[in-house]
Amino acid sequence: MTDQEQANRVLARLLAQRYVQALRDADSVAAEEAIEVALQAGFDGPAICSRVIAPAMRWIGDLWERDSISVADEHLATAITHHLLGRLQASLFPPPHRTEAATALLACAEGEQHTLGLSMIADVLRSRGWRVLELGASVPTEALVAALDRHSPHLVGFSATMSWSIPSLAHALERIAEAQPRRRVMLGGNGIPVRLRETHPWASEVEEAVHLVDPASIVAG
């Protein structure tokens, strides 16, 4: 690891801690300032999502699990982050010079309510020229299969955070394999179990997903 890489790692951790504190204080201005510092330091959108926002949100989740913060606090932290990603989208994810003929359909399986990771992946895809159809939280499996029939996306992406949504996710993957066996599927999030990571392309962080989403190669394939 170079000195610059080490410095970037230290800075990212400090900014993640700063972002967590801003969320705990319900201070959206301070949270935005942490992201702006990362941008000024040369971090791009995927790096900020993976190294600042994602670790901060995991810490928020850990605090909630330990009853150190309330569910209202956790929801507020998520809402602030959604708002900032929208507000700073042009800076974090500049629009592409051209759009590829590729469509991605993104969803959370039935029972999964956490959509922040899904939204970040959607932003990355759009910035790389994808047309993105974002279905959001807790999509019933049959409704999802119907959407695939209607829109014929080149890629289907699922995000999972909570373990209780995994049976629904596994069922959705089985139905897709039955109905459209050639459909490409990508999984994201630390909630994805090992058995599914071994059978589908998987990214734990936004930066990793970047390497899986070249629209030109997917359309050609």
C-alpha positions in Angstrom: 0.0 0.0 0.0 1.4 3.4 -1.0 1.6 6.4 1.4 -1.2 8.0 -0.6 -3.5 5.0 -0.3 -2.8 4.8 3.5 -3.6 8.5 3.8 -6.8 8.0 1.9 -7.8 5.1 4.1 -7.2 7.2 7.3 -9.1 10.2 5.9 -12.0 8.0 4.8 -12.3 6.5 8.3 -12.2 10.0 9.9 -14.8 11.3 7.6 -17.0 8.2 8.2 -16.8 8.9 11.9 -17.6 12.6 11.3 -20.6 11.5 9.1 -21.9 9.2 11.9 -21.7 12.0 14.4 -23.6 14.3 12.1 -26.3 11.7 11.6 -26.5 11.1 15.4 -26.9 14.9 15.8 -29.5 15.0 13.0 -27.3 17.6 11.4 -27.6 17.3 7.6 -25.4 20.3 7.1 -22.5 18.7 8.9 -23.1 15.4 7.1 -23.0 17.2 3.7 -19.7 18.9 4.8 -18.1 15.5 5.4 -19.1 14.4 1.9 -17.8 17.7 0.4 -14.4 17.2 2.2 -14.2 13.8 0.6 -15.0 15.2 -2.8 -12.3 17.9 -2.4 -9.8 15.2 -1.4 -10.4 13.5 -4.7 -12.8 10.7 -3.8 -15.3 9.8 -6.4 -18.9 8.9 -5.8 -18.4 5.1 -5.5 -15.5 5.6 -3.2 -17.5 8.0 -1.0 -20.4 5.5 -0.8 -18.1 2.6 0.0 -15.6 4.2 2.3 -17.6 7.0 4.1 -21.4 6.5 3.8 -21.6 2.7 4.0 -19.4 2.3 7.1 -21.2 5.1 8.8 -24.6 3.5 8.1 -23.3 0.1 9.4 -22.3 1.9 12.6 -25.7 3.4 12.8 -27.2 0.0 12.4 -24.9 -1.4 15.1 -26.0 1.3 17.5 -29.6 0.5 16.8 -29.1 -3.2 17.4 -27.5 -2.4 20.8 -30.4 -0.1 21.6 -28.0 2.9 21.8 -30.3 4.8 19.4 -34.0 4.4 18.6 -35.5 3.1 15.4 -36.6 6.7 14.8 -32.9 7.8 14.9 -32.0 5.1 12.5 -34.8 6.1 10.1 -33.7 9.7 10.3 -30.1 8.9 9.5 -31.3 6.9 6.5 -33.5 9.8 5.4 -30.7 12.3 5.7 -28.4 10.1 3.6 -31.1 9.6 0.9 -31.6 13.3 0.8 -27.9 14.1 0.5 -27.4 11.5 -2.3 -30.1 13.2 -4.3 -28.9 16.7 -3.5 -25.2 15.9 -4.4 -25.9 13.5 -7.3 -24.4 15.6 -10.0 -21.1 15.9 -8.0 -21.0 12.3 -6.8 -22.2 10.7 -10.0 -21.7 12.9 -13.1 -24.0 12.0 -16.0 -22.4 10.0 -18.8 -21.4 11.5 -22.1 -23.5 8.9 -23.8 -26.0 6.3 -22.9 -25.6 2.6 -23.7 -28.5 0.5 -24.9 -28.6 -1.3 -21.6 -31.4 -1.5 -19.0 -31.1 -2.6 -15.4 -34.0 -3.5 -13.1 -33.2 -3.1 -9.4 -35.3 -4.4 -6.5 -35.3 -5.6 -2.9 -36.9 -9.0 -2.5 -40.1 -9.3 -0.5 -39.5 -8.5 3.2 -36.4 -6.3 2.6 -37.1 -2.7 3.4 -33.6 -1.2 3.3 -33.2 0.6 -0.1 -30.2 2.8 0.5 -27.7 0.4 -1.0 -30.0 -0.1 -4.0 -30.2 3.6 -4.5 -26.5 4.0 -4.5 -26.1 1.2 -7.1 -28.8 2.9 -9.2 -26.8 6.1 -9.2 -23.6 4.3 -10.2 -25.4 2.6 -13.1 -27.0 5.8 -14.4 -23.6 7.5 -14.3 -22.2 4.8 -16.5 -24.9 5.0 -19.1 -27.5 2.6 -17.9 -31.3 3.0 -18.1 -32.3 2.1 -14.6 -35.7 0.8 -13.4 -35.7 1.0 -9.6 -38.6 -0.9 -8.0 -37.6 -0.3 -4.4 -38.4 -2.2 -1.3 -40.1 -5.5 -0.7 -41.2 -6.4 -4.2 -43.3 -9.6 -4.4 -41.7 -12.3 -6.4 -44.5 -12.7 -9.0 -44.7 -8.9 -9.5 -41.0 -8.9 -10.1 -41.2 -11.7 -12.7 -44.0 -9.8 -14.4 -41.8 -6.7 -14.5 -39.0 -8.7 -16.2 -41.4 -10.0 -18.8 -42.6 -6.4 -19.5 -39.3 -4.6 -19.5 -36.7 -7.3 -20.6 -33.8 -5.8 -18.7 -30.3 -6.8 -19.5 -29.4 -7.0 -15.8 -31.4 -7.6 -12.6 -29.9 -6.4 -9.4 -30.9 -7.3 -5.8 -29.8 -5.6 -2.6 -30.2 -7.4 0.8 -29.3 -6.2 4.3 -31.5 -8.2 6.6 -31.4 -12.0 7.0 -35.1 -12.4 7.2 -35.5 -11.4 3.5 -33.1 -14.1 2.2 -35.7 -16.9 1.8 -37.7 -14.5 -0.4 -34.6 -13.5 -2.3 -33.7 -17.2 -2.9 -37.2 -17.9 -4.1 -37.0 -14.9 -6.5 -33.7 -16.1 -7.9 -35.3 -19.5 -8.5 -38.3 -18.1 -10.3 -36.1 -15.9 -12.5 -33.9 -19.0 -13.3 -37.1 -20.9 -14.3 -38.8 -18.1 -16.2 -35.8 -16.5 -17.8 -32.7 -18.6 -17.4 -30.4 -16.4 -19.5 -31.2 -13.3 -17.5 -28.1 -11.8 -15.8 -28.4 -11.2 -12.1 -26.2 -9.3 -9.7 -26.4 -9.3 -5.9 -25.3 -6.5 -3.5 -25.0 -6.0 0.2 -23.5 -7.7 3.2 -26.8 -9.5 3.9 -26.2 -11.9 1.0 -25.3 -15.3 2.4 -22.2 -17.2 1.1 -24.3 -19.8 -0.7 -25.8 -17.1 -3.0 -22.5 -15.2 -3.3 -21.0 -18.4 -4.8 -23.6 -18.7 -7.5 -24.1 -15.1 -8.6 -22.0 -12.0 -9.2 -21.9 -10.3 -5.8 -20.5 -6.9 -4.5 -20.3 -6.0 -0.9 -19.6 -2.3 -1.7 -20.5 0.2 -4.4 -16.9 0.3 -5.5 -16.9 -3.4 -6.2 -20.1 -3.2 -8.2 -18.5 -0.8 -10.6 -16.4 -3.6 -12.0 -19.5 -5.7 -12.7 -21.6 -3.2 -14.6 -20.0 -2.4 -18.0 -23.1 -1.9 -20.1 -21.4 -2.4 -23.4 -20.1 -5.9 -22.5 -23.4 -6.9 -21.0 -25.3 -5.9 -24.1 -22.8 -7.6 -26.3 -23.1 -10.8 -24.2 
